[in-house]
């Protein structure tokens, strides 16, 4: 089934409707559903027109015969869900071979059982290549299908690298880590699923975010200060600008609302200084990835940013490829570990 960018789609498994944002290979699409962008295989989605037509037929049929009116149950108070952290969940897919069931692949999900939205960056790497990578945002108490992985590829001990940040506040640390599952452990967990008749097993990535520690000023007795040093009148305060960001937008209207009258050289100087400050912060906080939004335009700002990245030893790689939310107007930066 063929899809074009902007087409409306229906996810077969959940019945949710969304829009096609882009292509990821020949058999995978990038779709947006309820504000969340994620990848799906083309055989997992379909055009919604048949569903719309059948629902309309059902509504017409039901309007002819009026069923008995039952009393409406009063609304129940929904209890607050307890936070149980953020996990990576694995669902084995079985196929029958002769006398036994064998695993063909693992479907992998990101599960956010916390009351806040999260930004995430995720990739799977083998010894020789990157098998899958994706970044995005996930709403509270939500789960997201990331990708499928052939079962035999788990014999190579791939690394599941992740980075998480609290999207609702800048006062929490950016957390990251790497997960590796040894084949004997994986075999044991799949057997336990069969015994318990369960569908998935999970690994807890993070129970809760840690707040950023504010540095306390050291109190020095006045009499020990050398005469030539004067006490500063202004104490240094931690501001939002001193915290690293997963995403930085360099459009001038985002940096300076009152920019009328500024010439192009002054605007670019402000954009590059803002980018350099964000780059230094990301490196000092050992951030794994960062997205810088520079727009398309004439390409002068993009080339200036790329020149800075080529001269920065802490940068492992960067790419300016099509991304669903940004088109070609953003560059993804990957830092060395």
WOFENZI-V508768 format. One line per field, one symbol per residue. burial: b if it has 24 or more other ideal C-beta (glycine too) atoms within 12 Angstrom, else e. A space follows every 10 residues. Layout:
burial: ???
This chain:
burial: eebeeebbbb beeeebbbbb bbebeeebbb bbbeebbbbb bbebbbebee eeeeeeeeee eeeeeeeeee eeeeeeeeee eeeebbbbbb bbeeeeeeee eebeebbbbb bbbbebbbbb bbbbbeeeee bbbbbbbbbe ebbbbbbbbe bebbeeebbb bbbbbbbeeb ebebbbeebe beeeebeebb eebeeeeeeb bbbebbeebe eeeeeeeeee eeeeeeeeee eeeeeeeeee eebbbbbbbb bbeebeeeee eeeeeebbeb bbebbbbbbe bbbebebbbb bbbbbeeeee bbebbbebbe ebebbeebeb eebbbbeebb bbbbbee
